[in-house]
């Protein structure tokens, strides 16, 4: 089993509901177990059109390989209303990113792990640091909390809810 971190985001419609739907679909898949979930954050758009995003990070344990996991993320996005073929930066119901896959570094045309821009994004590093401030970025060898400390305070990222998935889904807390 491999520990992986997934970025979740969306800026169209019922943002929280769409992320809850995506998480529900993910945890129903064989080979994926949700371990912990960060708070839900509202994030000023960066390189994207539309309104503010809701973002979170999920820590999962998986028996799926990185390519299989990426395929599942695409299938869940599609099931949640996001078309496979899309323009970069467009507004979206659900956006799922494979941020980290264990300590592996993968550089392939359709799969890059760690996520190539995660070290530049507060909306990724803040929830990652919430889950594990000592987590080390495999490419740089730097702790995510240190990467976060060196980023500018803007664009704004603010907490919306702490136990958002468990609270609305009526399930026990995963964190």
TACOR-V897788 format. One record per pair of residues at least 6 apart in sequence whose C-alpha atoms are under 7 Angstrom apart, sorted by sequence separation. I is the first residue (numbers start at 0). J is the second residue. D is the distance in Angstrom with one decimal. If there is no record, write none. Layout:
I;J;D
I;J;D
This chain:
25;31;7.0
26;32;6.0
44;50;6.7
77;83;6.4
105;111;5.2
106;112;6.7
117;123;6.0
118;124;6.9
135;141;5.4
136;142;6.0
165;171;5.5
26;33;6.3
44;51;5.4
105;112;4.9
117;124;6.9
135;142;4.2
136;143;6.3
165;172;5.0
43;51;4.9
44;52;6.4
104;112;5.3
134;142;5.4
135;143;5.9
42;51;5.5
43;52;6.5
104;113;6.2
133;142;5.5
134;143;5.8
8;18;7.0
41;51;6.5
42;52;5.0
81;91;6.5
132;142;6.9
133;143;6.7
162;172;6.8
7;18;6.9
41;52;5.5
42;53;6.2
81;92;6.3
132;143;6.1
133;144;6.8
41;53;4.6
42;54;6.9
80;92;6.6
81;93;6.5
100;112;6.8
132;144;5.0
40;53;5.5
41;54;6.3
99;112;5.9
39;53;6.6
40;54;5.1
79;93;6.6
98;112;6.4
99;113;4.9
39;54;5.8
40;55;6.2
98;113;5.4
99;114;6.8
128;143;5.9
39;55;5.1
98;114;4.7
128;144;5.4
38;55;6.2
76;93;5.8
97;114;6.6
37;55;5.7
76;94;6.5
37;56;5.4
76;95;6.8
124;143;6.2
36;56;6.0
37;57;6.4
36;57;4.5
35;57;6.0
36;58;6.2
125;147;6.8
35;58;5.1
72;95;6.0
124;147;5.8
34;58;5.5
113;137;7.0
33;58;6.3
34;59;5.2
113;138;6.9
33;59;4.5
34;60;6.7
121;147;6.5
32;59;5.4
33;60;6.6
31;59;6.5
32;60;5.2
69;97;6.7
118;146;6.4
31;60;5.9
32;61;6.3
31;61;4.6
30;61;5.2
31;62;6.9
30;62;4.9
30;63;5.9
104;137;6.7
103;137;6.9
104;138;6.7
122;156;6.2
65;100;6.8
102;137;5.5
121;156;7.0
15;53;6.9
10;49;6.6
14;53;6.1
10;50;5.7
48;88;6.1
10;51;5.7
47;88;4.0
48;89;5.5
49;90;5.2
10;52;4.3
46;88;5.7
47;89;5.7
48;90;5.4
9;52;5.3
10;53;6.4
47;90;6.6
8;52;6.3
9;53;5.6
8;53;5.5
9;54;6.9
8;54;4.4
7;54;5.5
8;55;6.6
7;55;5.2
6;55;6.1
7;56;5.9
6;56;4.7
25;75;6.9
5;56;5.5
6;57;6.6
24;75;6.5
4;56;6.7
5;57;5.1
4;57;5.7
5;58;6.5
4;58;4.6
21;75;6.1
3;58;5.9
4;59;6.2
3;59;5.3
2;59;5.7
3;60;6.1
2;60;4.5
21;79;6.6
1;60;5.5
2;61;6.4
0;60;6.1
1;61;5.3
0;61;5.3
1;62;6.4
0;62;4.8
17;79;6.9
54;122;6.6
56;126;5.8
55;126;6.1
56;127;6.3
17;92;6.4
18;93;6.5
17;93;6.4
14;92;6.8
11;90;6.4
10;90;6.1
11;91;5.7
12;92;6.9
42;122;6.5
10;91;5.8
11;92;4.9
9;91;5.5
10;92;6.0
9;92;4.8
9;93;4.5
8;93;5.7
9;94;5.8
8;94;5.0
7;94;5.8
8;95;6.6
7;95;4.8
38;126;6.7
6;95;5.6
7;96;6.6
37;126;5.4
5;95;6.7
6;96;4.8
5;96;5.5
6;97;6.4
5;97;4.8
6;98;6.3
37;129;6.5
4;97;6.4
5;98;5.4
37;130;6.1
4;98;5.5
4;99;5.1
3;99;5.3
4;100;6.7
3;100;4.4
2;100;6.4
3;101;5.6
1;100;7.0
2;101;5.2
1;101;5.8
43;154;5.7
43;155;5.5
42;155;6.0
43;156;6.6
42;156;4.5
41;156;5.7
42;157;6.6
40;156;6.4
41;157;5.3
6;123;6.8
40;157;5.3
41;158;6.3
40;158;4.4
41;159;6.2
39;158;6.0
40;159;5.2
38;158;6.7
39;159;5.5
39;160;5.2
38;160;5.8
39;161;6.3
38;161;4.3
38;162;6.2
39;163;6.4
38;163;6.8
36;173;6.5
35;173;5.2
36;174;5.9
34;173;6.3
35;174;4.6
19;164;6.2
